[in-house]
Amino acid sequence: MNRVKVQVGQCLLDVVIQCTGSIEGAFDMLAANPVLTDITDQPEAGTVLNTSAIINKYVADEYRNNAITPATGLAEAVTAGDGIGYWIINQDFIVQ
């Protein structure tokens, strides 16, 4: 079984596609890594995960040969109450 190091901003599904070439490998990778609890997990950068079998060799080879590292997760945590969706007019958001 191979291992992969999670990069900044990678969620589990990014790692799955990178390693197996298909999203179909998500449950196999989840089963191979007891530290993960859900397919929507975003493991911390630097975490080493066990990989599962390659499902789509063409896609997996493209990612490996071109050094593609998908990272669709958040690189930084968003704090609650921050941003225009949380602002209140004339309190946090002043109209001039």
C-alpha positions as CSV (number, residue, x, y, z in Angstrom):
1,M,0.0,0.0,0.0
2,N,1.3,3.4,-1.0
3,R,1.2,6.5,1.1
4,V,0.6,10.2,0.3
5,K,1.3,13.4,2.2
6,V,-1.7,15.8,2.3
7,Q,-0.9,19.3,0.9
8,V,-2.3,22.7,2.1
9,G,-5.9,23.1,1.0
10,Q,-6.5,19.5,0.1
11,C,-9.6,17.7,1.2
12,L,-10.0,14.0,1.2
13,L,-11.6,14.0,-2.3
14,D,-8.7,15.9,-3.8
15,V,-6.3,13.3,-2.5
16,V,-8.6,10.5,-3.7
17,I,-8.6,11.8,-7.3
18,Q,-4.9,12.5,-7.2
19,C,-4.0,9.0,-6.1
20,T,-6.7,6.7,-7.6
21,G,-7.8,8.8,-10.7
22,S,-11.4,8.5,-9.7
23,I,-13.8,9.7,-7.1
24,E,-15.0,6.1,-6.8
25,G,-12.0,5.4,-4.6
26,A,-13.2,7.6,-1.8
27,F,-14.7,4.9,0.4
28,D,-11.7,2.6,-0.1
29,M,-9.4,5.4,1.0
30,L,-11.7,6.2,3.9
31,A,-11.5,2.6,5.0
32,A,-7.7,2.5,4.7
33,N,-7.3,5.5,7.0
34,P,-8.9,5.1,10.4
35,V,-8.0,8.7,11.3
36,L,-10.6,9.9,8.8
37,T,-14.3,9.7,9.7
38,D,-16.1,11.1,6.7
39,I,-15.5,11.6,2.9
40,T,-16.0,15.4,3.5
41,D,-13.0,15.5,5.9
42,Q,-10.2,18.0,5.2
43,P,-7.1,16.4,6.8
44,E,-4.4,18.7,8.1
45,A,-1.6,19.5,5.8
46,G,1.3,17.1,6.3
47,T,-0.9,14.2,7.3
48,V,0.3,11.0,5.7
49,L,-2.6,8.8,4.3
50,N,-2.7,5.3,3.0
51,T,-3.8,5.2,-0.6
52,S,-6.1,2.6,-2.2
53,A,-5.9,0.9,-5.6
54,I,-5.8,3.0,-8.8
55,I,-9.2,3.0,-10.5
56,N,-8.5,5.2,-13.6
57,K,-4.8,4.8,-14.5
58,Y,-4.9,7.4,-17.2
59,V,-6.1,10.2,-14.8
60,A,-3.8,9.1,-12.0
61,D,-0.8,9.1,-14.4
62,E,-1.7,12.6,-15.6
63,Y,-1.7,13.9,-12.1
64,R,1.5,12.2,-11.2
65,N,3.4,12.9,-14.5
66,N,2.4,16.6,-14.5
67,A,2.8,17.1,-10.7
68,I,-0.8,18.2,-10.4
69,T,-1.9,18.5,-6.8
70,P,-5.6,19.5,-6.6
71,A,-6.5,21.6,-3.6
72,T,-10.1,22.7,-3.5
73,G,-10.4,23.0,0.2
74,L,-10.0,26.2,2.2
75,A,-6.3,27.1,2.8
76,E,-7.3,29.2,5.8
77,A,-10.2,28.8,8.2
78,V,-13.0,31.3,7.8
79,T,-14.1,32.8,11.1
80,A,-17.8,33.0,11.9
81,G,-19.2,36.5,11.7
82,D,-16.6,37.8,9.2
83,G,-17.5,39.1,5.8
84,I,-20.4,40.9,4.1
85,G,-22.8,38.0,4.8
86,Y,-22.5,38.7,8.5
87,W,-22.4,42.5,8.5
88,I,-25.4,44.6,9.7
89,I,-26.1,47.9,7.8
90,N,-25.3,50.9,10.0
91,Q,-23.6,48.7,12.6
92,D,-20.7,46.8,11.0
93,F,-21.4,48.0,7.4
94,I,-21.7,51.8,7.3
95,V,-23.4,53.2,4.2
96,Q,-22.0,56.6,3.3
